[in-house]
Amino acid sequence: MNKKTLLLNIDKVYTTEMGIDRIKRNLKIDTDDVVEYCKNEILDKNCNIYKQGKNLYCEIDNIKITINSYNYTIITAHTKR
């Protein structure tokens, strides 16, 4: 699992209802489509994607998005300190 695999499967990326609330709160964003917001960040050419354990981490600007590498669930997203 690497950056290329994630980008090829970008249409499989999703999150749960709880995930939506958590991501909105953590990133302080007010968007109706959190998944689309995250996908756009992941697809940015400056996004650094790497795997650690069972998760993929996507870092861009001051955001870090955590994705389960097996089922493409966005677990959480944080602003980096």
C-alpha positions as CSV (number, residue, x, y, z in Angstrom):
1,M,0.0,0.0,0.0
2,N,1.5,3.3,-1.1
3,K,0.5,6.7,-2.4
4,K,-0.3,5.3,-5.9
5,T,-2.6,2.7,-4.5
6,L,-4.5,5.2,-2.4
7,L,-4.8,7.6,-5.4
8,L,-6.1,4.7,-7.6
9,N,-8.7,3.9,-4.9
10,I,-9.6,7.5,-4.0
11,D,-13.3,6.7,-4.9
12,K,-13.4,4.2,-2.0
13,V,-12.4,6.8,0.6
14,Y,-15.2,7.4,3.1
15,T,-15.9,8.1,6.7
16,T,-18.6,7.5,9.3
17,E,-21.1,9.9,10.8
18,M,-18.9,10.2,13.9
19,G,-15.9,10.7,11.7
20,I,-17.6,13.6,9.9
21,D,-18.3,15.4,13.2
22,R,-14.8,14.7,14.5
23,I,-13.1,15.9,11.3
24,K,-15.2,19.1,11.2
25,R,-14.4,19.8,14.8
26,N,-10.7,19.1,14.6
27,L,-10.1,21.0,11.4
28,K,-12.6,23.8,12.3
29,I,-14.3,23.5,8.8
30,D,-17.9,24.0,8.0
31,T,-18.5,22.0,4.8
32,D,-21.3,19.7,3.9
33,D,-19.0,17.2,2.3
34,V,-16.1,16.4,4.6
35,V,-15.0,13.3,2.5
36,E,-14.8,15.5,-0.6
37,Y,-12.8,18.1,1.3
38,C,-10.3,15.4,2.5
39,K,-10.1,13.8,-1.0
40,N,-9.1,17.2,-2.5
41,E,-6.4,17.5,0.1
42,I,-5.1,14.0,-0.6
43,L,-5.1,14.6,-4.3
44,D,-3.0,17.7,-4.0
45,K,0.4,17.2,-5.6
46,N,2.1,18.6,-2.4
47,C,0.4,16.0,-0.1
48,N,2.9,13.7,1.6
49,I,1.4,10.2,1.9
50,Y,3.0,7.5,3.9
51,K,2.0,4.2,5.7
52,Q,2.7,3.5,9.3
53,G,1.3,0.3,10.7
54,K,-2.3,-0.3,9.4
55,N,-2.9,3.4,8.7
56,L,-2.0,5.8,5.9
57,Y,-1.2,9.4,6.8
58,C,-1.7,12.2,4.4
59,E,0.0,15.5,5.4
60,I,-0.5,18.8,3.6
61,D,0.1,22.3,4.8
62,N,-0.9,22.1,8.5
63,I,-3.3,19.1,8.1
64,K,-2.8,15.4,8.9
65,I,-5.4,13.0,7.7
66,T,-5.4,9.4,9.0
67,I,-6.9,6.7,6.8
68,N,-7.3,3.0,7.5
69,S,-5.3,1.3,4.7
70,Y,-7.5,-1.8,4.5
71,N,-10.9,-0.2,4.0
72,Y,-10.1,3.4,3.2
73,T,-12.0,4.9,6.1
74,I,-10.9,8.3,7.1
75,I,-10.4,7.8,10.8
76,T,-9.6,11.4,11.8
77,A,-7.9,14.6,10.7
78,H,-6.0,17.1,12.8
79,T,-4.2,20.4,12.3
80,K,-0.5,19.9,13.1
81,R,0.9,21.9,15.9
